[in-house]
């Protein structure tokens, strides 16, 4: 295995993100020693948004959510995720 490059020190998560968007980790990490980990309680970050919908569309979404016994906002998120794949 060739000598690994020194891992840079980052001042912020944004700075680190920019760096890794432009660099490959191969020269910095020995992936042959990596171990799989699980984070069972980790929840994805979310951000609240404001979305204006025609009242009739919102009512139809709420009816569909009620049929499935799920909150209408969860149904909207599920539909968006399915559409975007």
C-alpha positions, 0 to 999 in steps of 0.5 A: 500500500502506498503512503497515505496523504495527510488528512487536512484539518477543516474549520467547518463541515462546509469546508470539509464537504467542498474538499471531498467533492473535489478529492478522492478518499483513496489517497487519504484512507486505507479502505481495506481496513474499514469496518461496517458500522450502523447508526440505528437511531440516526435520523436524516436531517430535515428542513421545514418548507412552505408550500402553497397548494390549491385547497382542492388538491390539499383536500384530495391529498388528505383524503388519500392519506386518511385512506392509508392511515398516515399523516398527509405530510408523510404521504407527500414525502413518500410520493416525492421520494418515489417520483425522484427515485 
